[in-house]
Amino acid sequence: MRIRLALPHEAEECWNVRNIAIREGCKPSYSATVLEAWTPENMPENYRTVIEENPFFVVDLPDVGLVATGYLDLSCGSVEAVFTLPDYFGQGWASLIIETIKHEALQRGLKELTLSSTPNAQTFYEQHGFVFIRENSCPSKLAQTDLRCMDMSLKLEP
């Protein structure tokens, strides 16, 4: 197992992890129509830019490939795109991504992390110290609707 920074040429593989994870993990939270619209096969080109401009981490398993992703959005200090392939749910890969992002944020001098969680992932983030702030409605251009989300934050301690 290896956690490392994603490479720009892996953007499509990261996008695939995202889509598969959303389609399976978010079934309890969103309708099939929303999930389908939110996970198009064609990756937006700005996704590659996100990988190039932010510390975007992947879990890379030998003989398997990428099984989990997540990144620290440097523009606003938020945790984004924490996704795990369904066959690897519950094996600690997303936890490893979160801990790596926390470490990266501390190294960069950040004092707080924020995120907008899907309802199904709220408990996971709470287990990692994030505190629920409020339920919100997050606009999604891809889903073409507002998505129910949970705004959360975490005070970082060295």
N, C-alpha and C positions, 0 to 999 in steps of 0.2 A: 504494500500500500504506500502511496505517496500523495502528499498534499503539496501542491505547487501552484504557481501562477499560470493561468491560462495563456495560451498563445493566440494571437489574432487569427491564425489559420484554423483554429479549433472552434471558431464562433458558431458554425453550423452544428457541431456536435454538442456544444453547450446549449444551443437553442433547442435541440432535440431533447436533451435531459429536461429542460424547462417544460416543454410541451407535454411530455409523457407524465412528468410529476404532477403538473396541474390537472391534466385530464383524469388521473386516477385519484390523487390526494384531495382535490377540491370538489369531488362529486357530492359530498354531503352539504356543501355550502352554496353551490351555484347550479343553475339549470344547465341541461345539456346544450341548449342553444348558446348560452353565454360561454360555456367552456369551449365549444367549437369555434366561436368567433375570436376568443381570447388566445387561441393556440393555432394560428395559421401555419401551414407548412413553410411558406416563404418567410424567411427571416428578414426583418427590417435591417437595412444597412447600418443604422445607428447602433445596433447591438454589437457589431464588431468594434465600433468606436468606443463603446463602454468598456470593452475588454482592454483596449489599448490605453485608455486614460485613467483607469482605476485599478487598485489591487483586486483582481478577479481571481478567486481561488477555485481549484478543482481537486477532487479526489480521483486519482488515476490508479486503477487496480491492474496489476499485471494480468495479461491474457483476457482482460475484460474491456478496459478503456475507462472513459469518464463515467462516474456513477453519481457524483454530487457536485454542486456548484454554489457559489455565493460570492458577493463582493461588497466592498466598502465604497459607497459613493462619496468621493472626496469633495464634491461640490456642496454637500449638505450634511455630511457625517451620518449617513443612514446606511443601514444594512439592507441589501437588496438581493433578489434572485437566489435565495437559499432553496435549492431544489435537490431532491434525491430520486433516482429511479425507483419505481415501486418494488422491484425485486430486492432492493437494498434498504427499504424502510426499516427503521428500528435497529440498525446495526451501528449507529453512532457516527455515521459520516457527516450528517448535518451538524451534529454537535461539534465535531472537529472543525468544520467550516466556521461555525460561530466563534469558537475559542480562538481560531486563527485571526478572524476579523477583529475581535476584541484586542488581541495582542498588537495587531497592525495599527489599530486606532490609537492605542497607548503610545506606541513608538512614534506616531505622528503628532503627539501632544493633544489629542482630543480628550475632552473631559466627559462627553456624553455621546451615546449612540441613540438614534431613533429608528423606527421602522413602522411600516403599515402592514400588519399581518392579515392573512386570510383568516376567517373565523376558525377553520379547522386546525390552524397552526398556533393559535394563541397560547394554549397550554405548553407547547414545546418552548416557546420563547420565555414564558414565565419560569419554566424550569431552568432557564439560563440567566435569570435575574432581571429580565425585562419586566417593567411595570405597566399595566394597562392604564391608559390615560382617558380614552373615550372611543366609542364606536363612531365610525365616520363613513362617508361615502366617497370612494376614490374614483375619479373619472378614468376610464380606460378607452383610449382611441381604438385599440385592437378589438376589445370586446364590444365596442360601440354602445356602452352603457356605463353607469356608475356601479362599482363593485363595493359590496359591504366589506369594510375592513376595520381592523382594530389598531388604533394609534398606540404605540408603546415607546418607552424610553428606558435607558439604562445609564446610570451614573457610573463612570469608569474610575476605578481606584488602582493606583500603581501597585 
